[in-house]
Amino acid sequence: MQWKHCWIFLVAVLMGAQSPQVPETKPQQSTITIKVNKAGMFSTFAHNHLIKAPIARVNVDAARLAGEITVMARDMKVVDPEVSDKDRAEIQNTMLGPKVLDQEKYPEIHFVTTRVEPGTVPQTFRVTGMLELHGQNAR
């Protein structure tokens, strides 16, 4: 599941935002950027995408290095800079529709950390967790 890697990066950013040097993360002021890269056997027919979404809910416990975020699928916006407005709208409809996110049936996307380790670069983290997408958990 390619989304998993995007969310791992996202939670790492949120965990870093709770360090003493950085102000507290506020969901109403927080936006995520997700980069979806093509991969696999049919990658020559696919495209990379850039998606932005506001964070609906966040719960970070900096002392325990644990966190949980929720994003409303309907709020995710395709912002691919290299495609036309028409193509961007088509990608958006496909992403939110029943073939991909099925946002009407599964309106929320959740990520809960299960393990957080310091990264190799200061103020970065390697985050592992459970992604709930389509009502299913994935590691």
N, CA, C and O atoms as CSV, one atom per row, in Angstrom:
chain,resi,resn,atom,element,x,y,z
A,1,MET,N,N,0.843,-1.174,0.000
A,1,MET,CA,C,0.000,0.000,0.000
A,1,MET,C,C,0.892,1.243,0.000
A,1,MET,O,O,1.554,1.517,1.001
A,2,GLN,N,N,0.924,1.993,-1.092
A,2,GLN,CA,C,1.816,3.137,-1.213
A,2,GLN,C,C,1.506,4.240,-0.212
A,2,GLN,O,O,2.415,4.962,0.199
A,3,TRP,N,N,0.249,4.391,0.191
A,3,TRP,CA,C,-0.127,5.439,1.137
A,3,TRP,C,C,0.634,5.285,2.451
A,3,TRP,O,O,0.921,6.277,3.122
A,4,LYS,N,N,0.960,4.058,2.819
A,4,LYS,CA,C,1.617,3.794,4.094
A,4,LYS,C,C,2.885,4.632,4.249
A,4,LYS,O,O,3.117,5.208,5.312
A,5,HIS,N,N,3.694,4.703,3.219
A,5,HIS,CA,C,4.952,5.434,3.308
A,5,HIS,C,C,4.713,6.933,3.470
A,5,HIS,O,O,5.473,7.616,4.155
A,6,CYS,N,N,3.666,7.437,2.845
A,6,CYS,CA,C,3.318,8.850,2.995
A,6,CYS,C,C,2.945,9.150,4.436
A,6,CYS,O,O,3.368,10.163,4.992
A,7,TRP,N,N,2.163,8.283,5.036
A,7,TRP,CA,C,1.715,8.522,6.409
A,7,TRP,C,C,2.857,8.375,7.401
A,7,TRP,O,O,2.894,9.080,8.409
A,8,ILE,N,N,3.780,7.480,7.133
A,8,ILE,CA,C,4.937,7.350,8.017
A,8,ILE,C,C,5.700,8.668,8.045
A,8,ILE,O,O,6.098,9.126,9.116
A,9,PHE,N,N,5.905,9.276,6.896
A,9,PHE,CA,C,6.575,10.562,6.838
A,9,PHE,C,C,5.771,11.616,7.583
A,9,PHE,O,O,6.334,12.417,8.329
A,10,LEU,N,N,4.469,11.619,7.386
A,10,LEU,CA,C,3.590,12.586,8.025
A,10,LEU,C,C,3.683,12.516,9.543
A,10,LEU,O,O,3.832,13.545,10.202
A,11,VAL,N,N,3.597,11.336,10.092
A,11,VAL,CA,C,3.643,11.210,11.544
A,11,VAL,C,C,5.015,11.606,12.067
A,11,VAL,O,O,5.116,12.179,13.152
A,12,ALA,N,N,6.065,11.316,11.323
A,12,ALA,CA,C,7.389,11.762,11.735
A,12,ALA,C,C,7.431,13.278,11.850
A,12,ALA,O,O,8.023,13.815,12.786
A,13,VAL,N,N,6.816,13.962,10.915
A,13,VAL,CA,C,6.757,15.426,10.970
A,13,VAL,C,C,5.984,15.872,12.194
A,13,VAL,O,O,6.408,16.793,12.893
A,14,LEU,N,N,4.856,15.233,12.463
A,14,LEU,CA,C,4.054,15.612,13.628
A,14,LEU,C,C,4.804,15.350,14.926
A,14,LEU,O,O,4.743,16.165,15.847
A,15,MET,N,N,5.502,14.240,15.013
A,15,MET,CA,C,6.250,13.939,16.231
A,15,MET,C,C,7.331,14.985,16.445
A,15,MET,O,O,7.560,15.421,17.573
A,16,GLY,N,N,7.995,15.388,15.376
A,16,GLY,CA,C,9.011,16.423,15.482
A,16,GLY,C,C,8.419,17.759,15.886
A,16,GLY,O,O,9.089,18.557,16.542
A,17,ALA,N,N,7.187,18.015,15.509
A,17,ALA,CA,C,6.541,19.288,15.828
A,17,ALA,C,C,6.255,19.421,17.316
A,17,ALA,O,O,5.923,20.508,17.788
A,18,GLN,N,N,6.379,18.332,18.057
A,18,GLN,CA,C,6.111,18.391,19.484
A,18,GLN,C,C,7.390,18.559,20.310
A,18,GLN,O,O,7.344,18.515,21.540
A,19,SER,N,N,8.508,18.747,19.649
A,19,SER,CA,C,9.746,18.936,20.389
A,19,SER,C,C,9.729,20.297,21.078
A,19,SER,O,O,8.986,21.179,20.649
A,20,PRO,N,N,10.519,20.497,22.127
A,20,PRO,CA,C,10.486,21.748,22.868
A,20,PRO,C,C,10.801,22.981,22.033
A,20,PRO,O,O,10.386,24.081,22.396
A,21,GLN,N,N,11.526,22.832,20.919
A,21,GLN,CA,C,11.912,23.980,20.111
A,21,GLN,C,C,10.817,24.425,19.151
A,21,GLN,O,O,10.928,25.501,18.562
A,22,VAL,N,N,9.762,23.629,18.975
A,22,VAL,CA,C,8.742,23.909,17.979
A,22,VAL,C,C,7.387,24.036,18.665
A,22,VAL,O,O,7.092,23.264,19.578
A,23,PRO,N,N,6.549,24.999,18.245
A,23,PRO,CA,C,5.240,25.161,18.873
A,23,PRO,C,C,4.366,23.919,18.734
A,23,PRO,O,O,4.579,23.088,17.851
A,24,GLU,N,N,3.385,23.808,19.617
A,24,GLU,CA,C,2.460,22.689,19.617
A,24,GLU,C,C,1.699,22.604,18.289
A,24,GLU,O,O,1.328,23.627,17.712
A,25,THR,N,N,1.469,21.371,17.808
A,25,THR,CA,C,0.719,21.170,16.586
A,25,THR,C,C,-0.760,21.388,16.869
A,25,THR,O,O,-1.302,20.836,17.826
A,26,LYS,N,N,-1.411,22.194,16.033
A,26,LYS,CA,C,-2.836,22.463,16.172
A,26,LYS,C,C,-3.522,21.991,14.907
A,26,LYS,O,O,-3.232,22.503,13.826
A,27,PRO,N,N,-4.439,21.013,15.015
A,27,PRO,CA,C,-5.029,20.449,13.803
A,27,PRO,C,C,-5.689,21.486,12.912
A,27,PRO,O,O,-5.590,21.385,11.689
A,28,GLN,N,N,-6.356,22.472,13.478
A,28,GLN,CA,C,-7.037,23.460,12.646
A,28,GLN,C,C,-6.062,24.318,11.855
A,28,GLN,O,O,-6.476,25.024,10.935
A,29,GLN,N,N,-4.774,24.275,12.191
A,29,GLN,CA,C,-3.756,25.048,11.487
A,29,GLN,C,C,-2.748,24.157,10.758
A,29,GLN,O,O,-1.774,24.660,10.198
A,30,SER,N,N,-2.969,22.844,10.758
A,30,SER,CA,C,-1.997,21.909,10.203
A,30,SER,C,C,-2.492,21.317,8.893
A,30,SER,O,O,-3.647,20.909,8.767
A,31,THR,N,N,-1.600,21.283,7.934
A,31,THR,CA,C,-1.878,20.693,6.637
A,31,THR,C,C,-0.790,19.680,6.338
A,31,THR,O,O,0.377,19.901,6.660
A,32,ILE,N,N,-1.169,18.575,5.725
A,32,ILE,CA,C,-0.181,17.578,5.326
A,32,ILE,C,C,-0.002,17.636,3.822
A,32,ILE,O,O,-0.908,18.021,3.083
A,33,THR,N,N,1.170,17.251,3.392
A,33,THR,CA,C,1.453,17.100,1.964
A,33,THR,C,C,1.865,15.659,1.751
A,33,THR,O,O,2.765,15.155,2.424
A,34,ILE,N,N,1.216,15.006,0.826
A,34,ILE,CA,C,1.485,13.598,0.543
A,34,ILE,C,C,2.009,13.491,-0.878
A,34,ILE,O,O,1.400,13.994,-1.822
A,35,LYS,N,N,3.142,12.832,-1.011
A,35,LYS,CA,C,3.705,12.579,-2.335
A,35,LYS,C,C,3.487,11.110,-2.654
A,35,LYS,O,O,3.984,10.233,-1.948
A,36,VAL,N,N,2.752,10.848,-3.704
A,36,VAL,CA,C,2.477,9.481,-4.139
A,36,VAL,C,C,3.293,9.250,-5.399
A,36,VAL,O,O,3.064,9.892,-6.425
A,37,ASN,N,N,4.243,8.333,-5.317
A,37,ASN,CA,C,5.118,8.055,-6.452
A,37,ASN,C,C,4.722,6.759,-7.126
A,37,ASN,O,O,4.317,5.794,-6.479
A,38,LYS,N,N,4.847,6.761,-8.428
A,38,LYS,CA,C,4.541,5.555,-9.191
A,38,LYS,C,C,5.577,4.485,-8.874
A,38,LYS,O,O,6.744,4.783,-8.620
A,39,ALA,N,N,5.127,3.235,-8.894
A,39,ALA,CA,C,6.021,2.119,-8.620
A,39,ALA,C,C,5.416,0.849,-9.198
A,39,ALA,O,O,4.228,0.802,-9.517
A,40,GLY,N,N,6.229,-0.160,-9.325
A,40,GLY,CA,C,5.726,-1.456,-9.754
A,40,GLY,C,C,5.809,-1.679,-11.254
A,40,GLY,O,O,6.356,-0.870,-12.003
A,41,MET,N,N,5.252,-2.791,-11.656
A,41,MET,CA,C,5.344,-3.250,-13.027
A,41,MET,C,C,4.730,-2.261,-14.023
A,41,MET,O,O,5.255,-2.100,-15.124
A,42,PHE,N,N,3.633,-1.598,-13.658
A,42,PHE,CA,C,2.946,-0.706,-14.588
A,42,PHE,C,C,3.280,0.767,-14.336
A,42,PHE,O,O,2.530,1.654,-14.745
A,43,SER,N,N,4.400,1.026,-13.668
A,43,SER,CA,C,4.751,2.407,-13.318
A,43,SER,C,C,4.970,3.290,-14.546
A,43,SER,O,O,4.805,4.507,-14.462
A,44,THR,N,N,5.332,2.709,-15.665
A,44,THR,CA,C,5.523,3.538,-16.864
A,44,THR,C,C,4.206,4.142,-17.345
A,44,THR,O,O,4.208,5.112,-18.103
A,45,PHE,N,N,3.079,3.571,-16.906
A,45,PHE,CA,C,1.765,4.087,-17.294
A,45,PHE,C,C,1.145,4.965,-16.209
A,45,PHE,O,O,0.059,5.513,-16.398
A,46,ALA,N,N,1.819,5.098,-15.094
A,46,ALA,CA,C,1.269,5.837,-13.954
A,46,ALA,C,C,1.902,7.221,-13.856
A,46,ALA,O,O,2.804,7.561,-14.621
A,47,HIS,N,N,1.419,8.010,-12.907
A,47,HIS,CA,C,1.924,9.357,-12.680
A,47,HIS,C,C,2.204,9.558,-11.196
A,47,HIS,O,O,1.573,8.926,-10.348
A,48,ASN,N,N,3.140,10.429,-10.888
A,48,ASN,CA,C,3.350,10.846,-9.511
A,48,ASN,C,C,2.301,11.894,-9.182
A,48,ASN,O,O,1.872,12.646,-10.056
A,49,HIS,N,N,1.890,11.944,-7.923
A,49,HIS,CA,C,0.871,12.912,-7.523
A,49,HIS,C,C,1.286,13.632,-6.256
A,49,HIS,O,O,2.015,13.096,-5.421
A,50,LEU,N,N,0.800,14.868,-6.132
A,50,LEU,CA,C,0.996,15.682,-4.942
A,50,LEU,C,C,-0.389,15.999,-4.395
A,50,LEU,O,O,-1.240,16.543,-5.098
A,51,ILE,N,N,-0.601,15.650,-3.122
A,51,ILE,CA,C,-1.911,15.796,-2.496
A,51,ILE,C,C,-1.744,16.565,-1.191
A,51,ILE,O,O,-0.794,16.328,-0.445
A,52,LYS,N,N,-2.660,17.481,-0.917
A,52,LYS,CA,C,-2.649,18.230,0.348
A,52,LYS,C,C,-3.982,18.025,1.043
A,52,LYS,O,O,-5.022,17.866,0.404
A,53,ALA,N,N,-3.924,18.033,2.388
A,53,ALA,CA,C,-5.146,17.882,3.178
A,53,ALA,C,C,-4.939,18.493,4.554
A,53,ALA,O,O,-3.853,18.402,5.127
A,54,PRO,N,N,-5.989,19.120,5.082
A,54,PRO,CA,C,-5.909,19.589,6.469
A,54,PRO,C,C,-6.053,18.400,7.413
A,54,PRO,O,O,-6.733,17.424,7.097
A,55,ILE,N,N,-5.416,18.489,8.561
A,55,ILE,CA,C,-5.545,17.444,9.571
A,55,ILE,C,C,-6.816,17.728,10.364
A,55,ILE,O,O,-6.988,18.822,10.901
A,56,ALA,N,N,-7.699,16.747,10.434
A,56,ALA,CA,C,-8.972,16.918,11.145
A,56,ALA,C,C,-8.776,16.796,12.652
A,56,ALA,O,O,-9.302,17.599,13.423
A,57,ARG,N,N,-8.014,15.782,13.063
A,57,ARG,CA,C,-7.747,15.567,14.495
A,57,ARG,C,C,-6.329,15.054,14.666
A,57,ARG,O,O,-5.820,14.302,13.836
A,58,VAL,N,N,-5.703,15.472,15.751
A,58,VAL,CA,C,-4.361,14.991,16.080
A,58,VAL,C,C,-4.257,14.817,17.587
A,58,VAL,O,O,-4.769,15.625,18.362
A,59,ASN,N,N,-3.589,13.755,17.979
A,59,ASN,CA,C,-3.338,13.508,19.386
A,59,ASN,C,C,-1.899,13.009,19.489
A,59,ASN,O,O,-1.598,11.883,19.093
A,60,VAL,N,N,-1.017,13.845,20.019
A,60,VAL,CA,C,0.396,13.487,20.124
A,60,VAL,C,C,0.812,13.522,21.582
A,60,VAL,O,O,0.570,14.499,22.291
A,61,ASP,N,N,1.437,12.447,22.016
A,61,ASP,CA,C,1.992,12.367,23.361
A,61,ASP,C,C,3.514,12.356,23.200
A,61,ASP,O,O,4.119,11.305,22.989
A,62,ALA,N,N,4.120,13.539,23.303
A,62,ALA,CA,C,5.557,13.668,23.065
A,62,ALA,C,C,6.371,12.881,24.084
A,62,ALA,O,O,7.426,12.346,23.746
A,63,ALA,N,N,5.905,12.803,25.307
A,63,ALA,CA,C,6.640,12.079,26.345
A,63,ALA,C,C,6.743,10.590,26.013
A,63,ALA,O,O,7.772,9.968,26.273
A,64,ARG,N,N,5.703,10.027,25.450
A,64,ARG,CA,C,5.695,8.602,25.098
A,64,ARG,C,C,6.098,8.362,23.650
A,64,ARG,O,O,6.187,7.212,23.220
A,65,LEU,N,N,6.345,9.437,22.883
A,65,LEU,CA,C,6.614,9.325,21.448
A,65,LEU,C,C,5.516,8.505,20.774
A,65,LEU,O,O,5.788,7.526,20.079
A,66,ALA,N,N,4.281,8.923,20.995
A,66,ALA,CA,C,3.137,8.244,20.409
A,66,ALA,C,C,2.213,9.289,19.801
A,66,ALA,O,O,2.183,10.437,20.245
A,67,GLY,N,N,1.473,8.891,18.800
A,67,GLY,CA,C,0.563,9.842,18.191
A,67,GLY,C,C,-0.492,9.184,17.342
A,67,GLY,O,O,-0.401,8.011,16.980
A,68,GLU,N,N,-1.501,9.981,17.034
A,68,GLU,CA,C,-2.605,9.533,16.196
A,68,GLU,C,C,-3.100,10.734,15.402
A,68,GLU,O,O,-3.239,11.832,15.943
A,69,ILE,N,N,-3.363,10.522,14.124
A,69,ILE,CA,C,-3.922,11.605,13.309
A,69,ILE,C,C,-5.119,11.075,12.526
A,69,ILE,O,O,-5.227,9.882,12.242
A,70,THR,N,N,-6.004,11.993,12.190
A,70,THR,CA,C,-7.158,11.676,11.351
A,70,THR,C,C,-7.261,12.736,10.267
A,70,THR,O,O,-7.120,13.929,10.531
A,71,VAL,N,N,-7.507,12.289,9.061
A,71,VAL,CA,C,-7.735,13.164,7.915
A,71,VAL,C,C,-9.064,12.746,7.304
A,71,VAL,O,O,-9.347,11.556,7.164
A,72,MET,N,N,-9.868,13.723,6.944
A,72,MET,CA,C,-11.117,13.445,6.244
A,72,MET,C,C,-10.787,13.269,4.758
A,72,MET,O,O,-10.207,14.162,4.141
A,73,ALA,N,N,-11.149,12.139,4.197
A,73,ALA,CA,C,-10.820,11.846,2.803
A,73,ALA,C,C,-11.340,12.934,1.864
A,73,ALA,O,O,-10.659,13.299,0.906
A,74,ARG,N,N,-12.536,13.451,2.131
A,74,ARG,CA,C,-13.140,14.459,1.237
A,74,ARG,C,C,-12.319,15.743,1.166
A,74,ARG,O,O,-12.439,16.502,0.204
A,75,ASP,N,N,-11.480,15.994,2.185
A,75,ASP,CA,C,-10.680,17.214,2.234
A,75,ASP,C,C,-9.351,17.090,1.502
A,75,ASP,O,O,-8.627,18.078,1.372
A,76,MET,N,N,-9.016,15.894,1.021
A,76,MET,CA,C,-7.763,15.693,0.307
A,76,MET,C,C,-7.882,16.308,-1.083
A,76,MET,O,O,-8.843,16.041,-1.805
A,77,LYS,N,N,-6.907,17.128,-1.454
A,77,LYS,CA,C,-6.930,17.834,-2.740
A,77,LYS,C,C,-5.688,17.512,-3.557
A,77,LYS,O,O,-4.564,17.616,-3.065
A,78,VAL,N,N,-5.899,17.124,-4.797
A,78,VAL,CA,C,-4.796,16.894,-5.725
A,78,VAL,C,C,-4.300,18.263,-6.177
A,78,VAL,O,O,-5.077,19.085,-6.664
A,79,VAL,N,N,-3.004,18.500,-6.012
A,79,VAL,CA,C,-2.422,19.797,-6.382
A,79,VAL,C,C,-1.263,19.623,-7.361
A,79,VAL,O,O,-0.345,20.442,-7.397
A,80,ASP,N,N,-1.311,18.560,-8.148
A,80,ASP,CA,C,-0.249,18.286,-9.120
A,80,ASP,C,C,0.026,19.533,-9.954
A,80,ASP,O,O,-0.855,19.986,-10.684
A,81,PRO,N,N,1.225,20.093,-9.863
A,81,PRO,CA,C,1.515,21.322,-10.598
A,81,PRO,C,C,1.757,21.113,-12.093
A,81,PRO,O,O,1.689,22.069,-12.866
A,82,GLU,N,N,2.035,19.891,-12.506
A,82,GLU,CA,C,2.424,19.640,-13.890
A,82,GLU,C,C,1.293,19.126,-14.774
A,82,GLU,O,O,1.546,18.672,-15.890
A,83,VAL,N,N,0.039,19.189,-14.291
A,83,VAL,CA,C,-1.078,18.726,-15.109
A,83,VAL,C,C,-2.083,19.862,-15.299
A,83,VAL,O,O,-2.096,20.831,-14.540
A,84,SER,N,N,-2.910,19.725,-16.311
A,84,SER,CA,C,-3.917,20.747,-16.587
A,84,SER,C,C,-5.013,20.715,-15.518
A,84,SER,O,O,-5.146,19.734,-14.787
A,85,ASP,N,N,-5.790,21.787,-15.436
A,85,ASP,CA,C,-6.912,21.841,-14.491
A,85,ASP,C,C,-7.887,20.693,-14.760
A,85,ASP,O,O,-8.420,20.092,-13.827
A,86,LYS,N,N,-8.113,20.399,-16.022
A,86,LYS,CA,C,-9.025,19.310,-16.392
A,86,LYS,C,C,-8.504,17.963,-15.889
A,86,LYS,O,O,-9.257,17.183,-15.307
A,87,ASP,N,N,-7.219,17.692,-16.114
A,87,ASP,CA,C,-6.623,16.429,-15.656
A,87,ASP,C,C,-6.600,16.358,-14.130
A,87,ASP,O,O,-6.855,15.302,-13.551
A,88,ARG,N,N,-6.296,17.473,-13.487
A,88,ARG,CA,C,-6.266,17.518,-12.026
A,88,ARG,C,C,-7.642,17.177,-11.457
A,88,ARG,O,O,-7.743,16.431,-10.483
A,89,ALA,N,N,-8.696,17.717,-12.057
A,89,ALA,CA,C,-10.062,17.433,-11.610
A,89,ALA,C,C,-10.409,15.957,-11.809
A,89,ALA,O,O,-11.075,15.351,-10.970
A,90,GLU,N,N,-9.957,15.391,-12.914
A,90,GLU,CA,C,-10.205,13.969,-13.174
A,90,GLU,C,C,-9.464,13.089,-12.159
A,90,GLU,O,O,-10.024,12.116,-11.653
A,91,ILE,N,N,-8.215,13.431,-11.867
A,91,ILE,CA,C,-7.434,12.690,-10.865
A,91,ILE,C,C,-8.118,12.794,-9.498
A,91,ILE,O,O,-8.227,11.804,-8.775
A,92,GLN,N,N,-8.575,13.995,-9.154
A,92,GLN,CA,C,-9.273,14.238,-7.888
A,92,GLN,C,C,-10.513,13.341,-7.778
A,92,GLN,O,O,-10.719,12.682,-6.759
A,93,ASN,N,N,-11.326,13.322,-8.821
A,93,ASN,CA,C,-12.543,12.500,-8.812
A,93,ASN,C,C,-12.224,11.021,-8.688
A,93,ASN,O,O,-12.910,10.297,-7.967
A,94,THR,N,N,-11.192,10.567,-9.382
A,94,THR,CA,C,-10.791,9.165,-9.295
A,94,THR,C,C,-10.300,8.837,-7.888
A,94,THR,O,O,-10.654,7.797,-7.334
A,95,MET,N,N,-9.487,9.717,-7.309
A,95,MET,CA,C,-8.936,9.487,-5.972
A,95,MET,C,C,-10.054,9.365,-4.933
A,95,MET,O,O,-10.024,8.459,-4.100
A,96,LEU,N,N,-11.030,10.259,-4.974
A,96,LEU,CA,C,-12.099,10.262,-3.972
A,96,LEU,C,C,-13.185,9.231,-4.262
A,96,LEU,O,O,-13.950,8.873,-3.367
A,97,GLY,N,N,-13.261,8.754,-5.488
A,97,GLY,CA,C,-14.313,7.844,-5.901
A,97,GLY,C,C,-14.139,6.418,-5.416
A,97,GLY,O,O,-13.182,6.109,-4.706
A,98,PRO,N,N,-15.065,5.548,-5.799
A,98,PRO,CA,C,-15.090,4.174,-5.298
A,98,PRO,C,C,-13.898,3.306,-5.720
A,98,PRO,O,O,-13.648,2.276,-5.095
A,99,LYS,N,N,-13.158,3.695,-6.763
A,99,LYS,CA,C,-12.012,2.893,-7.202
A,99,LYS,C,C,-10.778,3.076,-6.312
A,99,LYS,O,O,-9.898,2.216,-6.288
A,100,VAL,N,N,-10.712,4.210,-5.571
A,100,VAL,CA,C,-9.514,4.462,-4.767
A,100,VAL,C,C,-9.905,4.651,-3.293
A,100,VAL,O,O,-9.917,3.678,-2.539
A,101,LEU,N,N,-10.221,5.867,-2.873
A,101,LEU,CA,C,-10.512,6.117,-1.455
A,101,LEU,C,C,-11.961,5.821,-1.059
A,101,LEU,O,O,-12.227,5.522,0.106
A,102,ASP,N,N,-12.881,5.898,-1.986
A,102,ASP,CA,C,-14.301,5.684,-1.703
A,102,ASP,C,C,-14.725,6.510,-0.489
A,102,ASP,O,O,-15.214,5.977,0.507
A,103,GLN,N,N,-14.525,7.829,-0.599
A,103,GLN,CA,C,-14.705,8.739,0.537
A,103,GLN,C,C,-16.127,8.787,1.078
A,103,GLN,O,O,-16.325,9.147,2.238
A,104,GLU,N,N,-17.103,8.440,0.286
A,104,GLU,CA,C,-18.471,8.434,0.816
A,104,GLU,C,C,-18.684,7.259,1.767
A,104,GLU,O,O,-19.372,7.402,2.777
A,105,LYS,N,N,-18.116,6.129,1.465
A,105,LYS,CA,C,-18.253,4.947,2.322
A,105,LYS,C,C,-17.243,4.955,3.472
A,105,LYS,O,O,-17.545,4.476,4.565
A,106,TYR,N,N,-16.045,5.496,3.230
A,106,TYR,CA,C,-14.971,5.523,4.230
A,106,TYR,C,C,-14.460,6.960,4.371
A,106,TYR,O,O,-13.424,7.301,3.799
A,107,PRO,N,N,-15.161,7.796,5.115
A,107,PRO,CA,C,-14.834,9.224,5.163
A,107,PRO,C,C,-13.553,9.582,5.922
A,107,PRO,O,O,-12.971,10.637,5.673
A,108,GLU,N,N,-13.108,8.724,6.838
A,108,GLU,CA,C,-11.931,9.067,7.656
A,108,GLU,C,C,-10.763,8.135,7.373
A,108,GLU,O,O,-10.936,6.944,7.111
A,109,ILE,N,N,-9.568,8.715,7.433
A,109,ILE,CA,C,-8.317,7.962,7.321
A,109,ILE,C,C,-7.564,8.201,8.624
A,109,ILE,O,O,-7.355,9.345,9.028
A,110,HIS,N,N,-7.155,7.108,9.282
A,110,HIS,CA,C,-6.489,7.206,10.591
A,110,HIS,C,C,-5.090,6.599,10.515
A,110,HIS,O,O,-4.846,5.643,9.779
A,111,PHE,N,N,-4.189,7.176,11.289
A,111,PHE,CA,C,-2.863,6.589,11.474
A,111,PHE,C,C,-2.536,6.652,12.957
A,111,PHE,O,O,-2.631,7.714,13.573
A,112,VAL,N,N,-2.149,5.508,13.536
A,112,VAL,CA,C,-1.772,5.424,14.942
A,112,VAL,C,C,-0.369,4.830,15.011
A,112,VAL,O,O,-0.106,3.778,14.427
A,113,THR,N,N,0.527,5.501,15.722
A,113,THR,CA,C,1.894,5.006,15.834
A,113,THR,C,C,1.942,3.754,16.705
A,113,THR,O,O,1.189,3.621,17.670
A,114,THR,N,N,2.840,2.842,16.348
A,114,THR,CA,C,3.111,1.679,17.193
A,114,THR,C,C,4.563,1.680,17.659
A,114,THR,O,O,4.915,1.005,18.627
A,115,ARG,N,N,5.401,2.447,16.960
A,115,ARG,CA,C,6.819,2.515,17.334
A,115,ARG,C,C,7.416,3.782,16.739
A,115,ARG,O,O,7.173,4.113,15.578
A,116,VAL,N,N,8.201,4.486,17.547
A,116,VAL,CA,C,8.883,5.696,17.088
A,116,VAL,C,C,10.336,5.592,17.534
A,116,VAL,O,O,10.619,5.364,18.710
A,117,GLU,N,N,11.256,5.762,16.581
A,117,GLU,CA,C,12.686,5.710,16.862
A,117,GLU,C,C,13.348,6.966,16.317
A,117,GLU,O,O,12.907,7.504,15.301
A,118,PRO,N,N,14.397,7.441,16.974
A,118,PRO,CA,C,15.121,8.599,16.426
A,118,PRO,C,C,15.667,8.268,15.039
A,118,PRO,O,O,16.118,7.151,14.784
A,119,GLY,N,N,15.618,9.251,14.157
A,119,GLY,CA,C,16.144,9.072,12.809
A,119,GLY,C,C,17.640,9.296,12.762
A,119,GLY,O,O,18.267,9.564,13.787
A,120,THR,N,N,18.207,9.188,11.585
A,120,THR,CA,C,19.641,9.380,11.418
A,120,THR,C,C,20.013,10.855,11.313
A,120,THR,O,O,21.180,11.216,11.466
A,121,VAL,N,N,19.023,11.708,11.051
A,121,VAL,CA,C,19.218,13.153,10.968
A,121,VAL,C,C,18.552,13.780,12.188
A,121,VAL,O,O,17.466,13.348,12.576
A,122,PRO,N,N,19.177,14.796,12.810
A,122,PRO,CA,C,18.551,15.420,13.989
A,122,PRO,C,C,17.109,15.871,13.722
A,122,PRO,O,O,16.786,16.334,12.628
A,123,GLN,N,N,16.262,15.731,14.723
A,123,GLN,CA,C,14.847,16.095,14.693
A,123,GLN,C,C,14.058,15.343,13.628
A,123,GLN,O,O,13.074,15.865,13.103
A,124,THR,N,N,14.480,14.122,13.306
A,124,THR,CA,C,13.695,13.254,12.435
A,124,THR,C,C,13.450,11.953,13.181
A,124,THR,O,O,14.163,11.620,14.127
A,125,PHE,N,N,12.436,11.228,12.745
A,125,PHE,CA,C,12.052,9.991,13.400
A,125,PHE,C,C,11.683,8.942,12.365
A,125,PHE,O,O,11.205,9.259,11.275
A,126,ARG,N,N,11.912,7.696,12.726
A,126,ARG,CA,C,11.403,6.567,11.943
A,126,ARG,C,C,10.152,6.120,12.684
A,126,ARG,O,O,10.217,5.695,13.837
A,127,VAL,N,N,9.017,6.221,12.011
A,127,VAL,CA,C,7.735,5.952,12.646
A,127,VAL,C,C,7.070,4.761,11.978
A,127,VAL,O,O,6.961,4.698,10.754
A,128,THR,N,N,6.629,3.824,12.792
A,128,THR,CA,C,5.883,2.669,12.320
A,128,THR,C,C,4.505,2.744,12.951
A,128,THR,O,O,4.360,3.227,14.074
A,129,GLY,N,N,3.498,2.274,12.243
A,129,GLY,CA,C,2.169,2.330,12.830
A,129,GLY,C,C,1.136,1.612,12.010
A,129,GLY,O,O,1.434,0.898,11.053
A,130,MET,N,N,-0.100,1.831,12.426
A,130,MET,CA,C,-1.253,1.228,11.772
A,130,MET,C,C,-1.985,2.301,10.974
A,130,MET,O,O,-2.380,3.330,11.522
A,131,LEU,N,N,-2.160,2.060,9.697
A,131,LEU,CA,C,-2.919,2.941,8.829
A,131,LEU,C,C,-4.282,2.299,8.606
A,131,LEU,O,O,-4.372,1.153,8.167
A,132,GLU,N,N,-5.338,3.041,8.908
A,132,GLU,CA,C,-6.683,2.546,8.622
A,132,GLU,C,C,-7.199,3.272,7.397
A,132,GLU,O,O,-7.404,4.486,7.412
A,133,LEU,N,N,-7.401,2.518,6.348
A,133,LEU,CA,C,-7.851,3.039,5.063
A,133,LEU,C,C,-8.893,2.061,4.545
A,133,LEU,O,O,-8.647,0.855,4.536
A,134,HIS,N,N,-10.025,2.539,4.124
A,134,HIS,CA,C,-11.142,1.680,3.687
A,134,HIS,C,C,-11.637,0.807,4.820
A,134,HIS,O,O,-12.112,-0.305,4.586
A,135,GLY,N,N,-11.534,1.296,6.043
A,135,GLY,CA,C,-12.007,0.533,7.192
A,135,GLY,C,C,-11.132,-0.668,7.529
A,135,GLY,O,O,-11.504,-1.491,8.367
A,136,GLN,N,N,-9.984,-0.774,6.889
A,136,GLN,CA,C,-9.060,-1.891,7.096
A,136,GLN,C,C,-7.744,-1.380,7.648
A,136,GLN,O,O,-7.283,-0.311,7.245
A,137,ASN,N,N,-7.131,-2.111,8.556
A,137,ASN,CA,C,-5.821,-1.749,9.085
A,137,ASN,C,C,-4.733,-2.380,8.235
A,137,ASN,O,O,-4.848,-3.524,7.794
A,138,ALA,N,N,-3.671,-1.609,8.016
A,138,ALA,CA,C,-2.505,-2.097,7.286
A,138,ALA,C,C,-1.266,-1.686,8.051
A,138,ALA,O,O,-1.226,-0.592,8.613
A,139,ARG,N,N,-0.272,-2.523,8.084
A,139,ARG,CA,C,0.994,-2.191,8.747
A,139,ARG,C,C,1.978,-1.720,7.717
A,139,ARG,O,O,3.114,-1.387,8.054
